[in-house]
Amino acid sequence: MSETTAQSETTIDHVLNSGLRFVGERMDHSQGVALAIRIAAGAKDDPANKFGLAHLAKELLFKGTKKHDARKLSDAIDFIGLRHNEYTATESTVMQLRFLPEHTEKALSLLREVLTLPSFPQKECDTAKTQSIQELKHLEDDAFSKVFVILKELFFGSQWGHPDLGSETSVPEISRADIQGFWQGHYIPRGTVVAAAGKFDPSVMSKELETLFNPGGDAWPIETPPVLPSTHIRQHHFKDSQQTQIAMAFPGVPHSHPDYYILRTAVGVLAGGMSGRLFTEVREKRALVYSVGAHTVSLRNLGGIYAYAGTTTPRAKETLDVIKNELARLGDGVTHEEIERAKVGLKAHMLMDQESTYSRAREMVDDVFFEGRIIPLSEVIGRINSVTVEQVKEYWKAHPYDPYTLVTLGREALE
């Protein structure tokens, strides 16, 4: 190991000789091991005319290697009970794995094979492209997902906000050579973070991770994020349905910002369960919607807030008006009781996640990706505890929701 960033009795943070960042937390009471991997290549790295490339590269990793075809690879994975999940984010590709401690070396050997020796069979490439197009077509039957796909691209711009699946016109243009080239250029150790949680030997894990990827060049630089809309944008998409989907976005702060937990607390007041203002005012008091909520979204250097409501066409205008009213008055009318309730909700979620190796590995890899270090739970709880009513009021006044980006999907446009 070339560099030791930090280490305690249970926490590991190393930069390996390959350039890969390995962080971990030993949880000896656990009966399993969880890994979370963030590879610094996501949908934003798709070429402009080949949106969907990062997704296809990720999808095809487990579809055959130079040692095993897809069937034999699946059999080998199932034989040791290895569970895995992958997805393409805007700035990264995320892999999550779970296995038993006694299968650590075999599990990592299979993972190394997948990451260093994928064969990208032409037949599997064609199948994966067909599946991407089918999923895109399925969006027409999934109004909830479709409205957020449209909103993301409108809010973040096409390069950073396009669907990770790509489009029905871009996917057919992607070749096997494109997929292989993306893998060779981006699946490299430098810039990649691996987090482990559970019952594992740090020395064994470090040795196995050292050769997890083929040697590569320098880490790709962190790009400047897009500039968010500075004016009010609205876009309506007609759908002959009795339902209307309403989705809006406005700027927030990223995970690494000092005010991040002030923002999270404010959003907790708005949408922290059945006591949240949106649920209370929009659904319980007025029965306007069947679904309503809000949540934060974060890139490494850019953040935002999404709000959503699913309603019927006759109730859509009033629904939007009530949501906007709740967003507008948060900076003036928030109470100490609401703040404390939101803070308890945040802390409960984080503390309960500590019991899961799967969640803990994901938290650590996110900490390093967004903030450059493992954030101790005590520090996070301290940040939450320190949030005050005045801070939430000041934040909301300094970061008003208007101008916002609005997408509606249904029979009638709003506003």
GISULPE-V838658 format. One record per backbone hydrogen bond with DSSP energy under -0.5 kcal/mol. NH is the residue of the N-H (numbers start at 1). CO is the residue of the C=O. E is the energy in kcal/mol with one decimal. If there is no record, write none. Layout:
{{NH,CO,E} {NH,CO,E}}
This chain:
{{2,15,-0.5} {3,15,-1.7} {5,3,-0.7} {5,13,-1.5} {6,13,-2.0} {8,11,-2.4} {12,24,-3.0} {13,6,-1.2} {14,22,-3.3} {15,3,-2.3} {16,14,-0.6} {16,20,-2.8} {19,16,-1.9} {21,192,-2.4} {22,14,-3.2} {22,20,-0.6} {23,21,-0.5} {23,194,-2.7} {24,12,-2.3} {25,196,-2.3} {26,10,-2.9} {27,198,-2.8} {30,27,-2.4} {33,99,-2.6} {34,197,-2.7} {35,97,-2.5} {36,195,-2.4} {37,95,-2.9} {38,193,-2.6} {39,37,-0.6} {39,93,-2.8} {41,39,-3.1} {43,89,-2.5} {44,90,-2.4} {45,42,-1.9} {46,43,-1.9} {50,47,-2.2} {53,50,-1.4} {55,164,-0.5} {56,52,-2.0} {57,53,-2.4} {58,54,-2.0} {59,55,-2.5} {60,56,-2.0} {61,57,-0.5} {61,58,-1.0} {63,60,-1.5} {65,68,-3.6} {66,117,-2.0} {70,63,-0.6} {73,69,-2.5} {74,70,-2.2} {75,71,-2.2} {76,72,-2.3} {77,73,-2.2} {78,74,-2.7} {79,75,-2.1} {80,76,-0.8} {80,77,-0.7} {81,78,-1.3} {82,77,-2.0} {83,98,-2.5} {85,96,-2.3} {87,94,-2.2} {89,87,-0.6} {89,92,-2.8} {93,39,-2.4} {94,87,-2.7} {95,37,-2.3} {96,85,-2.9} {97,35,-2.5} {98,83,-2.3} {99,33,-2.1} {103,100,-1.9} {104,101,-1.7} {107,103,-3.1} {108,104,-2.5} {109,105,-1.8} {110,106,-2.3} {111,107,-2.2} {112,108,-2.5} {113,109,-2.0} {114,110,-2.2} {115,111,-2.2} {116,112,-2.4} {117,113,-2.2} {119,64,-2.1} {120,64,-0.7} {125,121,-2.4} {126,122,-2.5} {127,123,-2.2} {128,124,-2.7} {129,125,-2.1} {130,126,-2.1} {131,127,-2.5} {132,128,-2.1} {133,129,-2.1} {134,130,-2.2} {135,131,-2.4} {136,132,-2.2} {137,133,-2.2} {138,134,-1.9} {139,135,-0.9} {139,136,-0.7} {140,137,-1.5} {141,138,-2.0} {142,139,-1.4} {146,142,-2.5} {147,143,-2.3} {148,144,-1.1} {149,145,-2.1} {150,146,-2.3} {151,147,-2.0} {152,148,-2.7} {153,149,-1.6} {154,150,-2.0} {155,151,-2.6} {156,152,-2.8} {157,153,-1.3} {161,157,-2.4} {162,158,-1.4} {166,163,-1.8} {167,51,-0.7} {171,167,-2.2} {173,170,-1.1} {174,171,-1.9} {179,175,-2.0} {180,176,-2.6} {181,177,-2.4} {182,178,-2.4} {183,179,-2.2} {184,180,-2.5} {185,181,-2.2} {186,182,-2.1} {187,183,-2.2} {188,186,-1.9} {189,214,-0.6} {191,19,-0.7} {192,189,-2.1} {193,38,-2.1} {194,21,-2.9} {195,36,-3.0} {196,23,-1.9} {197,34,-2.3} {198,25,-1.7} {199,32,-2.1} {200,198,-0.9} {202,200,-0.6} {205,201,-2.8} {206,202,-2.6} {207,203,-2.1} {208,204,-2.3} {209,205,-2.4} {210,206,-1.5} {211,207,-0.5} {211,208,-0.7} {212,209,-1.9} {223,221,-0.6} {228,226,-0.5} {229,155,-0.5} {233,404,-1.9} {235,406,-2.2} {237,408,-2.6} {239,410,-1.9} {241,239,-2.0} {244,311,-2.8} {245,409,-2.7} {246,309,-2.8} {247,407,-2.6} {248,307,-2.5} {249,405,-2.3} {250,305,-1.7} {252,303,-2.2} {255,299,-0.6} {257,254,-1.8} {260,257,-2.1} {263,259,-2.4} {264,260,-2.6} {265,261,-1.6} {266,262,-2.2} {267,263,-2.7} {268,264,-1.8} {269,265,-1.7} {270,266,-1.6} {271,267,-3.1} {272,268,-1.9} {273,271,-1.8} {275,272,-0.6} {276,273,-1.5} {277,269,-2.4} {278,270,-2.6} {279,270,-0.6} {280,276,-2.5} {281,277,-3.2} {282,278,-2.3} {283,278,-0.8} {283,279,-1.0} {284,279,-2.6} {285,280,-2.5} {287,283,-1.7} {288,282,-2.3} {290,310,-2.3} {291,310,-1.2} {293,308,-2.1} {295,306,-2.3} {297,304,-2.5} {299,302,-3.7} {304,297,-2.6} {305,250,-2.3} {306,295,-2.9} {307,248,-2.5} {308,293,-2.6} {309,246,-2.2} {310,291,-2.6} {311,244,-2.4} {311,309,-0.5} {312,288,-0.6} {313,242,-1.8} {315,312,-0.8} {316,312,-0.8} {316,313,-1.0} {319,315,-2.2} {320,316,-2.4} {321,317,-2.3} {322,318,-2.5} {323,319,-2.3} {324,320,-2.5} {325,321,-2.0} {326,322,-2.3} {327,323,-2.3} {328,324,-2.2} {329,325,-2.1} {330,326,-0.7} {332,329,-1.2} {333,329,-2.7} {334,330,-1.0} {339,335,-2.1} {340,336,-2.6} {341,337,-2.2} {342,338,-2.2} {343,339,-2.4} {344,340,-2.3} {345,341,-2.0} {346,342,-2.1} {347,343,-2.5} {348,344,-2.7} {349,345,-1.9} {350,346,-2.0} {351,347,-3.0} {352,348,-2.2} {353,349,-1.4} {354,350,-0.8} {354,351,-0.7} {355,352,-1.3} {356,353,-1.6} {357,355,-0.5} {360,356,-2.5} {361,357,-2.5} {362,358,-1.6} {363,359,-2.5} {364,360,-2.3} {365,361,-2.2} {366,362,-2.1} {367,363,-2.6} {368,364,-2.2} {369,365,-2.0} {370,366,-3.0} {371,367,-3.1} {372,367,-0.7} {372,368,-1.2} {373,367,-0.8} {376,374,-0.7} {379,376,-0.7} {380,376,-1.9} {381,377,-2.9} {382,378,-2.0} {383,379,-2.2} {384,380,-2.3} {385,381,-2.9} {386,382,-1.6} {387,384,-1.5} {392,388,-1.9} {393,389,-2.4} {394,390,-2.7} {395,391,-2.8} {396,392,-2.6} {397,393,-2.0} {398,394,-2.1} {399,395,-1.7} {403,401,-0.5} {405,249,-3.0} {406,233,-3.1} {407,247,-3.1} {408,235,-2.1} {409,245,-2.1} {410,237,-1.9}}
